[in-house]
């Protein structure tokens, strides 16, 4: 129960941080129109499933474009997120299609924020390039 509460608080914290990141995005560089954000981001990564909890302050996430979708390849034996689609939202910001309180990924050329929960699994990332 404690681990699930920690995971929920982590996801909520990342979502709040994401609001600030999205409001600070540059209007000169629209990630929906280019691949500047494909590459490796370093920082805080975590994964929770049942009793398993991986939390690394020095992890990496490699972003790979496959067709129109993106894969997020995590370090430290964290399962990958694959086949994620993005859509343009408002003033030069992008979020993953179907984003909600449990599925949120924000990315630009220098910052990656993930708060993604699916099938009892929770991925988070707050990383920079």
Secondary structure in CASP SS format (residue, H / E / C, confidence):
PFRMAT SS
TARGET T0000
AUTHOR 0000-0000-0000
METHOD secondary structure of the structure
MODEL  1
X C 1.00
X H 1.00
X H 1.00
X H 1.00
X H 1.00
X H 1.00
X H 1.00
X H 1.00
X H 1.00
X H 1.00
X H 1.00
X H 1.00
X H 1.00
X H 1.00
X H 1.00
X H 1.00
X H 1.00
X H 1.00
X H 1.00
X H 1.00
X H 1.00
X H 1.00
X H 1.00
X C 1.00
X C 1.00
X C 1.00
X C 1.00
X C 1.00
X C 1.00
X C 1.00
X H 1.00
X H 1.00
X H 1.00
X C 1.00
X C 1.00
X C 1.00
X C 1.00
X C 1.00
X E 1.00
X E 1.00
X E 1.00
X E 1.00
X E 1.00
X E 1.00
X E 1.00
X E 1.00
X E 1.00
X E 1.00
X E 1.00
X C 1.00
X C 1.00
X E 1.00
X E 1.00
X E 1.00
X E 1.00
X E 1.00
X E 1.00
X E 1.00
X E 1.00
X E 1.00
X E 1.00
X E 1.00
X E 1.00
X E 1.00
X E 1.00
X E 1.00
X C 1.00
X C 1.00
X E 1.00
X E 1.00
X E 1.00
X E 1.00
X E 1.00
X E 1.00
X C 1.00
X C 1.00
X C 1.00
X C 1.00
X C 1.00
X C 1.00
X E 1.00
X E 1.00
X E 1.00
X E 1.00
X C 1.00
X E 1.00
X E 1.00
X E 1.00
X E 1.00
X C 1.00
X C 1.00
X C 1.00
X E 1.00
X E 1.00
X E 1.00
X E 1.00
X C 1.00
X C 1.00
X C 1.00
X C 1.00
X C 1.00
X C 1.00
X E 1.00
X E 1.00
X E 1.00
X E 1.00
X E 1.00
X C 1.00
X C 1.00
X C 1.00
X E 1.00
X E 1.00
X E 1.00
X E 1.00
X E 1.00
X E 1.00
X E 1.00
X E 1.00
X C 1.00
X C 1.00
X E 1.00
X E 1.00
X E 1.00
X E 1.00
X E 1.00
X E 1.00
X E 1.00
X E 1.00
X C 1.00
END
